[in-house]
Amino acid sequence: MLSTPEPGFDHPGSVLYFAVEDIQHMRDSLTSRGIRFRTEPHKIATLADREVWLADFEDTEGNTLALMSEPRLRP
């Protein structure tokens, strides 16, 4: 996915996105293991058939990583 970075993330480098089914569950699981998130899961887009959600965190070297989920919309 390509997009303009959100404020606070507009620095040189690449973001590695991990696709997950349930972003809140994965965020809770990683938080319980000591991972600190920079942003809570938040919706960034609504498409015709799904939404796009992100939650950003950093690795031990300060690189930005993110969880991404694309839940389908119910008809």
N, CA, C and O atoms as a GROMACS GRO file, in nm:
protein
  300
    1MET      N    1   0.084  -0.117   0.000
    1MET     CA    2   0.000   0.000   0.000
    1MET      C    3   0.089   0.123   0.000
    1MET      O    4   0.181   0.132   0.081
    2LEU      N    5   0.064   0.216  -0.088
    2LEU     CA    6   0.138   0.342  -0.093
    2LEU      C    7   0.045   0.455  -0.053
    2LEU      O    8  -0.071   0.460  -0.095
    3SER      N    9   0.097   0.545   0.028
    3SER     CA   10   0.017   0.660   0.068
    3SER      C   11   0.110   0.768   0.122
    3SER      O   12   0.228   0.743   0.145
    4THR      N   13   0.056   0.887   0.141
    4THR     CA   14   0.130   0.995   0.205
    4THR      C   15   0.137   0.965   0.354
    4THR      O   16   0.035   0.934   0.414
    5PRO      N   17   0.256   0.975   0.415
    5PRO     CA   18   0.269   0.943   0.558
    5PRO      C   19   0.185   1.036   0.645
    5PRO      O   20   0.167   1.154   0.614
    6GLU      N   21   0.136   0.981   0.755
    6GLU     CA   22   0.066   1.060   0.855
    6GLU      C   23   0.169   1.145   0.928
    6GLU      O   24   0.286   1.107   0.935
    7PRO      N   25   0.128   1.260   0.986
    7PRO     CA   26   0.222   1.341   1.064
    7PRO      C   27   0.290   1.257   1.172
    7PRO      O   28   0.225   1.174   1.237
    8GLY      N   29   0.418   1.278   1.191
    8GLY     CA   30   0.493   1.200   1.288
    8GLY      C   31   0.558   1.077   1.228
    8GLY      O   32   0.644   1.015   1.290
    9PHE      N   33   0.517   1.041   1.106
    9PHE     CA   34   0.573   0.924   1.038
    9PHE      C   35   0.634   0.965   0.904
    9PHE      O   36   0.664   0.879   0.821
   10ASP      N   37   0.653   1.095   0.883
   10ASP     CA   38   0.699   1.145   0.754
   10ASP      C   39   0.852   1.162   0.751
   10ASP      O   40   0.903   1.269   0.718
   11HIS      N   41   0.922   1.056   0.784
   11HIS     CA   42   1.067   1.055   0.781
   11HIS      C   43   1.115   0.951   0.680
   11HIS      O   44   1.040   0.860   0.645
   12PRO      N   45   1.240   0.963   0.634
   12PRO     CA   46   1.291   0.865   0.537
   12PRO      C   47   1.288   0.724   0.593
   12PRO      O   48   1.310   0.703   0.713
   13GLY      N   49   1.261   0.629   0.508
   13GLY     CA   50   1.259   0.489   0.548
   13GLY      C   51   1.134   0.420   0.500
   13GLY      O   52   1.044   0.482   0.444
   14SER      N   53   1.132   0.292   0.520
   14SER     CA   54   1.018   0.211   0.479
   14SER      C   55   0.945   0.158   0.602
   14SER      O   56   1.006   0.133   0.706
   15VAL      N   57   0.816   0.142   0.589
   15VAL     CA   58   0.736   0.083   0.696
   15VAL      C   59   0.698  -0.058   0.653
   15VAL      O   60   0.648  -0.078   0.543
   16LEU      N   61   0.722  -0.154   0.739
   16LEU     CA   62   0.685  -0.292   0.714
   16LEU      C   63   0.547  -0.316   0.775
   16LEU      O   64   0.528  -0.300   0.895
   17TYR      N   65   0.451  -0.355   0.690
   17TYR     CA   66   0.313  -0.380   0.735
   17TYR      C   67   0.290  -0.530   0.749
   17TYR      O   68   0.324  -0.608   0.660
   18PHE      N   69   0.233  -0.569   0.863
   18PHE     CA   70   0.197  -0.708   0.888
   18PHE      C   71   0.046  -0.720   0.875
   18PHE      O   72  -0.028  -0.660   0.953
   19ALA      N   73  -0.001  -0.797   0.778
   19ALA     CA   74  -0.144  -0.817   0.758
   19ALA      C   75  -0.196  -0.916   0.863
   19ALA      O   76  -0.142  -1.026   0.878
   20VAL      N   77  -0.300  -0.876   0.935
   20VAL     CA   78  -0.359  -0.960   1.038
   20VAL      C   79  -0.511  -0.962   1.020
   20VAL      O   80  -0.569  -0.868   0.964
   21GLU      N   81  -0.574  -1.068   1.067
   21GLU     CA   82  -0.720  -1.080   1.059
   21GLU      C   83  -0.788  -0.986   1.159
   21GLU      O   84  -0.879  -0.912   1.122
   22ASP      N   85  -0.744  -0.991   1.285
   22ASP     CA   86  -0.809  -0.916   1.393
   22ASP      C   87  -0.706  -0.823   1.455
   22ASP      O   88  -0.627  -0.864   1.539
   23ILE      N   89  -0.707  -0.697   1.413
   23ILE     CA   90  -0.603  -0.603   1.454
   23ILE      C   91  -0.606  -0.576   1.605
   23ILE      O   92  -0.500  -0.563   1.666
   24GLN      N   93  -0.724  -0.566   1.664
   24GLN     CA   94  -0.733  -0.540   1.808
   24GLN      C   95  -0.678  -0.658   1.889
   24GLN      O   96  -0.606  -0.638   1.987
   25HIS      N   97  -0.712  -0.779   1.848
   25HIS     CA   98  -0.661  -0.898   1.918
   25HIS      C   99  -0.509  -0.904   1.908
   25HIS      O  100  -0.442  -0.932   2.007
   26MET      N  101  -0.453  -0.880   1.789
   26MET     CA  102  -0.308  -0.886   1.772
   26MET      C  103  -0.239  -0.775   1.850
   26MET      O  104  -0.133  -0.796   1.908
   27ARG      N  105  -0.298  -0.656   1.850
   27ARG     CA  106  -0.241  -0.546   1.928
   27ARG      C  107  -0.239  -0.582   2.076
   27ARG      O  108  -0.138  -0.560   2.143
   28ASP      N  109  -0.348  -0.638   2.128
   28ASP     CA  110  -0.354  -0.679   2.268
   28ASP      C  111  -0.251  -0.787   2.299
   28ASP      O  112  -0.186  -0.784   2.403
   29SER      N  113  -0.236  -0.883   2.208
   29SER     CA  114  -0.139  -0.991   2.226
   29SER      C  115   0.004  -0.937   2.231
   29SER      O  116   0.082  -0.977   2.317
   30LEU      N  117   0.038  -0.848   2.139
   30LEU     CA  118   0.173  -0.791   2.136
   30LEU      C  119   0.197  -0.699   2.255
   30LEU      O  120   0.307  -0.697   2.311
   31THR      N  121   0.096  -0.622   2.294
   31THR     CA  122   0.110  -0.534   2.411
   31THR      C  123   0.137  -0.615   2.536
   31THR      O  124   0.216  -0.574   2.621
   32SER      N  125   0.073  -0.730   2.550
   32SER     CA  126   0.095  -0.816   2.667
   32SER      C  127   0.236  -0.872   2.670
   32SER      O  128   0.282  -0.920   2.774
   33ARG      N  129   0.305  -0.867   2.557
   33ARG     CA  130   0.444  -0.915   2.548
   33ARG      C  131   0.545  -0.800   2.554
   33ARG      O  132   0.664  -0.820   2.530
   34GLY      N  133   0.497  -0.680   2.585
   34GLY     CA  134   0.587  -0.567   2.604
   34GLY      C  135   0.602  -0.473   2.485
   34GLY      O  136   0.678  -0.377   2.493
   35ILE      N  137   0.532  -0.498   2.376
   35ILE     CA  138   0.540  -0.408   2.261
   35ILE      C  139   0.458  -0.284   2.292
   35ILE      O  140   0.344  -0.293   2.338
   36ARG      N  141   0.517  -0.166   2.266
   36ARG     CA  142   0.447  -0.040   2.288
   36ARG      C  143   0.407   0.019   2.153
   36ARG      O  144   0.491   0.039   2.065
   37PHE      N  145   0.281   0.046   2.138
   37PHE     CA  146   0.228   0.099   2.013
   37PHE      C  147   0.232   0.251   2.013
   37PHE      O  148   0.204   0.316   2.114
   38ARG      N  149   0.267   0.308   1.897
   38ARG     CA  150   0.265   0.453   1.879
   38ARG      C  151   0.123   0.502   1.854
   38ARG      O  152   0.087   0.613   1.893
   39THR      N  153   0.042   0.418   1.787
   39THR     CA  154  -0.097   0.454   1.761
   39THR      C  155  -0.186   0.335   1.792
   39THR      O  156  -0.146   0.220   1.776
   40GLU      N  157  -0.305   0.364   1.837
   40GLU     CA  158  -0.406   0.260   1.857
   40GLU      C  159  -0.461   0.221   1.720
   40GLU      O  160  -0.448   0.297   1.624
   41PRO      N  161  -0.522   0.103   1.709
   41PRO     CA  162  -0.586   0.067   1.582
   41PRO      C  163  -0.684   0.177   1.540
   41PRO      O  164  -0.770   0.218   1.618
   42HIS      N  165  -0.670   0.222   1.416
   42HIS     CA  166  -0.757   0.328   1.366
   42HIS      C  167  -0.786   0.305   1.219
   42HIS      O  168  -0.702   0.256   1.143
   43LYS      N  169  -0.908   0.341   1.181
   43LYS     CA  170  -0.951   0.322   1.042
   43LYS      C  171  -0.892   0.433   0.957
   43LYS      O  172  -0.903   0.551   0.990
   44ILE      N  173  -0.828   0.394   0.845
   44ILE     CA  174  -0.772   0.494   0.754
   44ILE      C  175  -0.849   0.504   0.624
   44ILE      O  176  -0.832   0.601   0.549
   45ALA      N  177  -0.934   0.405   0.595
   45ALA     CA  178  -1.010   0.410   0.470
   45ALA      C  179  -1.130   0.317   0.478
   45ALA      O  180  -1.129   0.215   0.546
   46THR      N  181  -1.234   0.357   0.405
   46THR     CA  182  -1.349   0.271   0.383
   46THR      C  183  -1.363   0.254   0.233
   46THR      O  184  -1.383   0.352   0.160
   47LEU      N  185  -1.353   0.131   0.188
   47LEU     CA  186  -1.364   0.099   0.047
   47LEU      C  187  -1.502   0.039   0.021
   47LEU      O  188  -1.582   0.026   0.114
   48ALA      N  189  -1.530   0.003  -0.102
   48ALA     CA  190  -1.662  -0.049  -0.138
   48ALA      C  191  -1.699  -0.174  -0.058
   48ALA      O  192  -1.815  -0.190  -0.018
   49ASP      N  193  -1.602  -0.262  -0.034
   49ASP     CA  194  -1.633  -0.389   0.030
   49ASP      C  195  -1.557  -0.415   0.160
   49ASP      O  196  -1.575  -0.521   0.221
   50ARG      N  197  -1.474  -0.320   0.204
   50ARG     CA  198  -1.394  -0.342   0.324
   50ARG      C  199  -1.344  -0.210   0.382
   50ARG      O  200  -1.350  -0.105   0.318
   51GLU      N  201  -1.293  -0.218   0.504
   51GLU     CA  202  -1.226  -0.106   0.569
   51GLU      C  203  -1.078  -0.139   0.579
   51GLU      O  204  -1.039  -0.256   0.570
   52VAL      N  205  -0.995  -0.037   0.597
   52VAL     CA  206  -0.852  -0.057   0.618
   52VAL      C  207  -0.817   0.006   0.752
   52VAL      O  208  -0.842   0.124   0.776
   53TRP      N  209  -0.758  -0.076   0.840
   53TRP     CA  210  -0.720  -0.033   0.975
   53TRP      C  211  -0.569  -0.049   0.993
   53TRP      O  212  -0.510  -0.144   0.942
   54LEU      N  213  -0.506   0.044   1.067
   54LEU     CA  214  -0.363   0.038   1.098
   54LEU      C  215  -0.340   0.062   1.246
   54LEU      O  216  -0.420   0.126   1.315
   55ALA      N  217  -0.227   0.008   1.295
   55ALA     CA  218  -0.176   0.037   1.429
   55ALA      C  219  -0.024   0.032   1.417
   55ALA      O  220   0.032  -0.069   1.375
   56ASP      N  221   0.044   0.141   1.455
   56ASP     CA  222   0.188   0.154   1.436
   56ASP      C  223   0.265   0.128   1.566
   56ASP      O  224   0.219   0.164   1.674
   57PHE      N  225   0.383   0.067   1.552
   57PHE     CA  226   0.472   0.044   1.665
   57PHE      C  227   0.615   0.048   1.615
   57PHE      O  228   0.638   0.057   1.494
   58GLU      N  229   0.711   0.041   1.705
   58GLU     CA  230   0.853   0.045   1.668
   58GLU      C  231   0.923  -0.082   1.712
   58GLU      O  232   0.886  -0.144   1.812
   59ASP      N  233   1.026  -0.118   1.635
   59ASP     CA  234   1.111  -0.228   1.679
   59ASP      C  235   1.219  -0.173   1.773
   59ASP      O  236   1.218  -0.054   1.803
   60THR      N  237   1.309  -0.257   1.818
   60THR     CA  238   1.411  -0.215   1.914
   60THR      C  239   1.511  -0.116   1.856
   60THR      O  240   1.586  -0.053   1.930
   61GLU      N  241   1.515  -0.102   1.723
   61GLU     CA  242   1.606  -0.009   1.656
   61GLU      C  243   1.538   0.122   1.619
   61GLU      O  244   1.600   0.210   1.560
   62GLY      N  245   1.410   0.136   1.653
   62GLY     CA  246   1.337   0.259   1.623
   62GLY      C  247   1.271   0.262   1.487
   62GLY      O  248   1.218   0.366   1.446
   63ASN      N  249   1.273   0.149   1.416
   63ASN     CA  250   1.206   0.143   1.286
   63ASN      C  251   1.056   0.130   1.307
   63ASN      O  252   1.010   0.059   1.396
   64THR      N  253   0.979   0.199   1.224
   64THR     CA  254   0.834   0.192   1.233
   64THR      C  255   0.782   0.067   1.164
   64THR      O  256   0.818   0.038   1.050
   65LEU      N  257   0.699  -0.007   1.234
   65LEU     CA  258   0.630  -0.125   1.183
   65LEU      C  259   0.481  -0.102   1.205
   65LEU      O  260   0.442  -0.016   1.284
   66ALA      N  261   0.398  -0.177   1.136
   66ALA     CA  262   0.254  -0.156   1.152
   66ALA      C  263   0.177  -0.286   1.133
   66ALA      O  264   0.215  -0.372   1.054
   67LEU      N  265   0.068  -0.297   1.207
   67LEU     CA  266  -0.031  -0.400   1.182
   67LEU      C  267  -0.132  -0.340   1.085
   67LEU      O  268  -0.165  -0.222   1.095
   68MET      N  269  -0.182  -0.421   0.993
   68MET     CA  270  -0.284  -0.376   0.899
   68MET      C  271  -0.391  -0.483   0.888
   68MET      O  272  -0.361  -0.601   0.876
   69SER      N  273  -0.515  -0.440   0.894
   69SER     CA  274  -0.628  -0.532   0.882
   69SER      C  275  -0.727  -0.474   0.782
   69SER      O  276  -0.747  -0.353   0.775
   70GLU      N  277  -0.788  -0.562   0.703
   70GLU     CA  278  -0.887  -0.520   0.604
   70GLU      C  279  -1.016  -0.600   0.621
   70GLU      O  280  -1.048  -0.685   0.539
   71PRO      N  281  -1.090  -0.571   0.729
   71PRO     CA  282  -1.215  -0.645   0.750
   71PRO      C  283  -1.318  -0.613   0.643
   71PRO      O  284  -1.335  -0.498   0.601
   72ARG      N  285  -1.387  -0.718   0.600
   72ARG     CA  286  -1.493  -0.703   0.499
   72ARG      C  287  -1.614  -0.634   0.560
   72ARG      O  288  -1.646  -0.656   0.677
   73LEU      N  289  -1.680  -0.553   0.482
   73LEU     CA  290  -1.804  -0.491   0.524
   73LEU      C  291  -1.918  -0.588   0.503
   73LEU      O  292  -1.920  -0.664   0.406
   74ARG      N  293  -2.012  -0.587   0.593
   74ARG     CA  294  -2.130  -0.674   0.579
   74ARG      C  295  -2.228  -0.609   0.483
   74ARG      O  296  -2.250  -0.488   0.489
   75PRO      N  297  -2.286  -0.689   0.394
   75PRO     CA  298  -2.381  -0.631   0.297
   75PRO      C  299  -2.509  -0.583   0.363
   75PRO      O  300  -2.598  -0.532   0.296
   0.00000   0.00000   0.00000
